[in-house]
Amino acid sequence: MNMTLAGNAPWVTSTTDLPPALEIVTLEQTVIVSWNQFVYAEGAEDEIRIAFTSHDIVVRGSGLDPLLHAIAAHRAVSIRQSMRAERFATNATRFISEIHMRKVEEK
Protein backbone atom coordinates (compact mmCIF):
# COMPACT_ATOMS: atom_id res chain seq x y z
CA MET A 1 0.00 0.00 0.00
CA ASN A 2 1.50 3.35 -1.05
CA MET A 3 0.64 6.12 1.40
CA THR A 4 1.05 9.84 1.17
CA LEU A 5 0.69 12.82 3.46
CA ALA A 6 -1.53 15.40 1.81
CA GLY A 7 0.92 18.31 1.68
CA ASN A 8 1.19 19.67 5.20
CA ALA A 9 -2.16 18.09 6.14
CA PRO A 10 -2.59 15.97 9.27
CA TRP A 11 -3.96 12.97 7.41
CA VAL A 12 -2.55 10.08 5.45
CA THR A 13 -4.16 8.59 2.36
CA SER A 14 -3.53 5.45 0.36
CA THR A 15 -2.70 5.93 -3.30
CA THR A 16 -3.06 2.28 -4.28
CA ASP A 17 -4.98 -0.13 -2.03
CA LEU A 18 -8.14 0.59 -0.10
CA PRO A 19 -7.19 0.51 3.59
CA PRO A 20 -9.27 -1.80 5.81
CA ALA A 21 -9.71 0.80 8.57
CA LEU A 22 -9.42 4.46 9.49
CA GLU A 23 -7.21 5.41 12.43
CA ILE A 24 -8.41 8.53 14.29
CA VAL A 25 -5.88 10.10 16.67
CA THR A 26 -6.84 12.81 19.15
CA LEU A 27 -4.77 14.27 21.97
CA GLU A 28 -6.59 11.92 24.38
CA GLN A 29 -7.13 8.68 22.49
CA THR A 30 -6.81 6.64 19.32
CA VAL A 31 -9.76 4.85 17.72
CA ILE A 32 -9.56 2.52 14.73
CA VAL A 33 -12.81 2.05 12.81
CA SER A 34 -13.34 -0.47 10.02
CA TRP A 35 -14.36 0.95 6.65
CA ASN A 36 -16.98 -1.85 6.62
CA GLN A 37 -18.84 0.21 9.26
CA PHE A 38 -18.82 3.44 7.19
CA VAL A 39 -22.29 4.98 6.68
CA TYR A 40 -21.73 8.46 5.22
CA ALA A 41 -19.70 11.66 5.38
CA GLU A 42 -20.65 15.28 4.80
CA GLY A 43 -19.07 18.64 5.32
CA ALA A 44 -17.14 21.54 4.00
CA GLU A 45 -13.75 23.21 4.23
CA ASP A 46 -13.99 23.79 7.99
CA GLU A 47 -16.04 20.85 9.34
CA ILE A 48 -16.63 17.23 8.36
CA ARG A 49 -19.05 14.77 9.93
CA ILE A 50 -18.23 11.08 9.47
CA ALA A 51 -20.77 8.44 10.45
CA PHE A 52 -19.85 4.85 11.17
CA THR A 53 -22.22 2.28 12.67
CA SER A 54 -20.16 2.39 15.88
CA HIS A 55 -19.06 6.07 16.07
CA ASP A 56 -20.10 9.55 15.02
CA ILE A 57 -17.08 11.74 14.34
CA VAL A 58 -16.89 15.49 13.85
CA VAL A 59 -13.64 16.93 12.51
CA ARG A 60 -13.10 20.71 12.65
CA GLY A 61 -10.23 22.67 11.16
CA SER A 62 -9.21 24.32 7.93
CA GLY A 63 -8.65 23.06 4.38
CA LEU A 64 -10.60 19.84 4.98
CA ASP A 65 -12.12 19.49 1.48
CA PRO A 66 -9.46 17.01 0.27
CA LEU A 67 -9.98 14.95 3.43
CA LEU A 68 -13.71 14.71 2.73
CA HIS A 69 -12.97 13.40 -0.77
CA ALA A 70 -10.46 10.86 0.61
CA ILE A 71 -13.04 9.66 3.13
CA ALA A 72 -15.73 9.35 0.45
CA ALA A 73 -13.34 7.21 -1.61
CA HIS A 74 -12.30 5.16 1.48
CA ARG A 75 -8.67 6.21 0.83
CA ALA A 76 -8.03 7.84 4.23
CA VAL A 77 -5.72 5.72 6.37
CA SER A 78 -5.20 8.02 9.34
CA ILE A 79 -6.33 11.43 10.60
CA ARG A 80 -4.89 13.18 13.62
CA GLN A 81 -5.66 16.26 15.62
CA SER A 82 -3.03 18.92 14.98
CA MET A 83 -0.89 20.11 17.85
CA ARG A 84 -1.43 23.74 18.80
CA ALA A 85 1.96 24.80 17.40
CA GLU A 86 1.15 23.17 14.05
CA ARG A 87 -2.08 25.17 13.74
CA PHE A 88 -0.29 28.47 14.23
CA ALA A 89 2.60 27.79 11.87
CA THR A 90 2.75 30.38 9.09
CA ASN A 91 2.26 27.76 6.35
CA ALA A 92 -0.58 25.88 8.08
CA THR A 93 -3.39 26.05 5.53
CA ARG A 94 -4.66 22.57 6.42
CA PHE A 95 -5.08 21.53 10.01
CA ILE A 96 -7.45 19.69 12.33
CA SER A 97 -8.20 21.75 15.42
CA GLU A 98 -10.74 19.38 16.97
CA ILE A 99 -11.94 15.82 16.63
CA HIS A 100 -15.03 14.84 18.60
CA MET A 101 -15.94 11.16 18.72
CA ARG A 102 -19.16 9.80 20.14
CA LYS A 103 -19.75 6.10 20.47
CA VAL A 104 -23.12 5.12 19.03
CA GLU A 105 -25.21 3.32 21.63
CA GLU A 106 -27.10 0.24 20.51
CA LYS A 107 -30.86 0.41 20.99
N, C-alpha and C positions, 0 to 999 in steps of 0.2 A: 504494500500500500504506500503510494507516494503521498506525503503530506506537505502542506505549505502553510506558513503564517500569512495572513492577509495583510501585507504591508506592515504597518505598525499596530495592527489590530490584535486584541487579546483573544483571538480564537484561531483554531487550527482546522483546516479542511483537508479532505482527501481529494486528490486529483485523479485517482484511478478507481480503486475499489470503494464500494459502499461500506462504511464502517458499521459494525453490529450495534453500537451503542454511542450515546452522547455523554461525555463527562462534563459535569457542571461544577466549577470550583469557586466557592465564595471564600471570604476571609474566615468563616467559621466552620465550614464543612465541605465535603465533596460528595456528590451524588452521581451515580452512573445509571442512566435510564436506557433501556433497550429501544431501538428504533421500531421494533415490533409493537410497542405501546404508543407510538405517535398517533395523535388524533388530528391536530391542526396547528397552524401558526398564523399570526396576524400581526400587523404593526406598521411602523414607519421608521424614520431616521433616528428617532430618539427613544422609542419604546417598542418592545416586541413581547408578545404573549405567546407562549408555547404550551400546548396542552398534550399531556400524555395521560394514559388511563390511570397512572399511579400518582402523577404530580402535575400541578399547575405552576408554571414558571413565568415570571415577569422579569425582563431584562431592560434596564434603563441605561442610557448613555448617549453617545453621539456617533454618527456615521454607521448606524447599524443596518442600513439597507442591504449591503452585501451579505451580512450574517443571516438575514431573513431569507434571502435566496438560497444560501447554503443549507439552511434548515429545511426549506421546502423541497430541496433536491436530496435530502438525507446525506449530505456531504460533510456536515459539521462533525468533527471528531471531539473537540473540546472547546469549551468557553470558560473564561475565568474573569472574575471581578478584578478590575484594574486597581493597583495600589494608588493611594492618594498622589504620590509624586509623579506617577505615570500620567495621571489625568491633567496635571498642571504643567507638563512638559510643553515647550513651545511648539513642537511638531505634532502634538497629540490631537489628531483630527478624528480618530476612532478610539473610543474607550467605552468600558462598561463601568458605570459608577455604582450600580446596584443590581443585585440579583436576589429576587424574592422567590422562595420555593415554598409551596404549600402541598402537603401530602393529601391526596384525595381519599376521603373516608368512604369505605364501602357501606352501602345502604342495605 
